[in-house]
Amino acid sequence: MAIRERIDINETTRIYLPDNTDVWQLRYKDDKGKWVTRSTKERDMVRAISSVENIIRSNVPNVIDVCYAWEKLQPKNRKTRDYVNALHKWIVPYIGHCKIDDITQKDISDMYTNSIGYFETTKGRKPSKSTLLNWNAALNAVFDYAIINGLVHHTQLPKLSVKNGTRPKRRVAFTDEQIKTLINSEFFNHKSKNLKTIRIRFCLRYYIEFLLYSGIRHGTESDGIAIDDIRSEFTANGDYFCYVTIRKGKTTLHTGDRTTVLKYDGVDAWKKLMFIGSKDKGKNRRLLGDISTERLGSAFKNLLEFEGMYRPDLSLYSLRHTYITKELLKGTPPAVIASQCGTSIEMLDKHYGHLTAKLAASQLVR
């Protein structure tokens, strides 16, 4: 193809006029060093030159496109789910339309302002520092993907920082009276024409006790328990123990499976849940059958509202805090509790230090 006229804009960008058309063509090198040809759709040379930047920029992906490209390559695990949730819910809605190489510090600042505001509106509290760090980690993972794939240079990306996160508050636990009210609530006796609702309420009634007497985390930990992960045995002394193997959750990625003890008071609840799990036709036969922990969480919120006990900081996870609080006040060694609950003595001291101090004081004055 013959060229009638050519204008070099710089070493990697030029426009030219072929002999078979009056429309100026653009030829440039992309970020990977590959020559790309595009039509400017302009017959006037000045207007053709003016359109060059917009044409090249049109090939730069938006943040939302890079997020989806990154997501497709990630393994399906808890970390990925946390990052994807942060991206979809708190990041993409505010900067998803931006070009990946054109995000300003103001865009990031506005994103945090809007996300934190929406978080407060929906959750009834400010996000913790760890939540904001998770948002940062998710966005940095996408930024790293963009850099590695030549979509952007690291100098074009804004810096991320956390300044406004709230410090962790004391864990909220249920009182004995509150637990009694929840377990004996008329909520579980309410008639419903929906069979699924009836099954969820039945499951919730005993799921509460199962968490209360094991200290297991509601969510990924409890969701991954299969019927075969629980076994019981009598000791030589005639004591009865029930063991639960935790294979999924917050700490298993780093420490592997752990075995926790289900207290005797929770054995009946386990047997009732076994009835639900036995209906599961899946390969692993989940203890909760086909009932998701998300549905149980929603039902528990309805239970709290039914009893007039709802607070934003009370949830099924609070049953774990109730378990730990009771054990600490009983004088159970923190090392035993940490092993049972899949946490560390440092974390217990950080979140329950007021209880251990209180216990120490009571022992010192004996």
Stockholm file with secondary structure:
# STOCKHOLM 1.0

chainA/1-366         MAIRERIDINETTRIYLPDNTDVWQLRYKDDKGKWVTRSTKERDMVRAISSVENIIRSNVPNVIDVCYAWEKLQPKNRKTRDYVNALHKWIVPYIGHCKIDDITQKDISDMYTNSIGYFETTKGRKPSKSTLLNWNAALNAVFDYAIINGLVHHTQLPKLSVKNGTRPKRRVAFTDEQIKTLINSEFFNHKSKNLKTIRIRFCLRYYIEFLLYSGIRHGTESDGIAIDDIRSEFTANGDYFCYVTIRKGKTTLHTGDRTTVLKYDGVDAWKKLMFIGSKDKGKNRRLLGDISTERLGSAFKNLLEFEGMYRPDLSLYSLRHTYITKELLKGTPPAVIASQCGTSIEMLDKHYGHLTAKLAASQLVR
#=GR chainA/1-366 SS CCEEEEEEEETTEEEEEETTCSSCEEEEECTTSCEEEEECCCSSHHHHHHHHHHHHHTTSCBHHHHHHHHHHTSCSSHHHHHHHHHIIIIIHHHHTTSBTTCCCHHHHHHHHHHHHHHHHHHHSSCCBHHHHHHHHHHHHHHHHHHHHTTSSCGGGSCCCCCCSCBCCCCCCCCCHHHHHHHHTCGGGGCCCSCHHHHHHHHHHHHHHHHHHTTCCCTTHHHHTCBGGGEEEEECTTSCEEEEEEECSSTTHHHHCCEEEEECGGGHHHHHHHHHHHTTCCSSSCBTTTTCCHHHHHHHHHHHHHHTTCCCTTCSTTHHHHHHHHHHHHHTCCHHHHHHHHTCCHHHHHHHHHHHHHHHHHHHHTC
#=GC SS_cons         CCEEEEEEEETTEEEEEETTCSSCEEEEECTTSCEEEEECCCSSHHHHHHHHHHHHHTTSCBHHHHHHHHHHTSCSSHHHHHHHHHIIIIIHHHHTTSBTTCCCHHHHHHHHHHHHHHHHHHHSSCCBHHHHHHHHHHHHHHHHHHHHTTSSCGGGSCCCCCCSCBCCCCCCCCCHHHHHHHHTCGGGGCCCSCHHHHHHHHHHHHHHHHHHTTCCCTTHHHHTCBGGGEEEEECTTSCEEEEEEECSSTTHHHHCCEEEEECGGGHHHHHHHHHHHTTCCSSSCBTTTTCCHHHHHHHHHHHHHHTTCCCTTCSTTHHHHHHHHHHHHHTCCHHHHHHHHTCCHHHHHHHHHHHHHHHHHHHHTC
//
